[in-house]
Amino acid sequence: MAGSVPLAAARTNPVRNRSTKESGIVKWTLVSLAVLVIMWLIGLPLIVVLTEALKKGWSVYVQAISDPDALSALRLTLLVAVITVPLNTIFGVAAAWAITKFKFRGRQLLITLIDLPFAVSPVIGGLIYVLVYGVHGWFGPWLQDHDVKIIFALPGIILATLFVTFPFVARELIPLMEDQGQLEEEAAVTLGAKGFRIFWKVTLPNIKWGLLYGIILCNARAMGEFGAVSVVSGHIRGSTNTLPLHIEILYNEYQFSASFAVASLLLLLALITLLLKSWFTRKSSH
């Protein structure tokens, strides 16, 4: 009976009840504001893209996405992603492993360089490659003499995409591996394991979901990159246009339905990426 008095007092405490009620009002107010902002910034544009894409009918939509230039842009976008994502994955894993498992001179400089693309505009990143590999760049005359094309060709697009996407895998793994510490690796060493065997048997299983999450983010940025690729691509139809560049050209030519139709392809790729990201997030939380 003695223990029931404080409980009854808590239930009838007007101050506590009022604070709980006010907390509920604040919570639902914040949730409602968040939903409104998301619908305004994300939901509404998505609806507009789909509506405009199908505005002139299904036949116009199919014709736009099956156009040779659109298919070429789609192939190039996927090709760039297929090349850049594995390269950035290798770099990200190696950099994260070195930064979190070893102490060496220049460690902080490496972390700063990894974060550099977050601080530099993608357009500036593309311009850097033009100044280095362009016709009037540092290596331009030599490349021209040997008939090697980097700018306004696939290698330049790959370099620009690598620049803007290489932090994603490393930045996803570094805090995860720092939080896990080195106890398991040290235990493996005491049991006789060495080098890459420790990585494959101990480190990789512990970071696999974070690694997959970073790969998904890297892939999403690679497919949607515009600024850096726009500088180095040359906007050559059917050759160096990725999907974002092809969409811009169609829109500037007042082919609005076609531009939104092609944009829906990019939207579909983004939604697939988002679903994979959500799935990996749930897996990693478990």
PyMOL commands that set and color helices and strands:
alter all, ss='L'
color gray80, all
select helices_A, chain A and resi 4-12+14-53+58-65+68-101+107-119+122-133+140-145+154-165+167-180+183-190+195-224+227-233+243-252+256-285
alter helices_A, ss='H'
color red, helices_A
deselect
rebuild
show_as cartoon
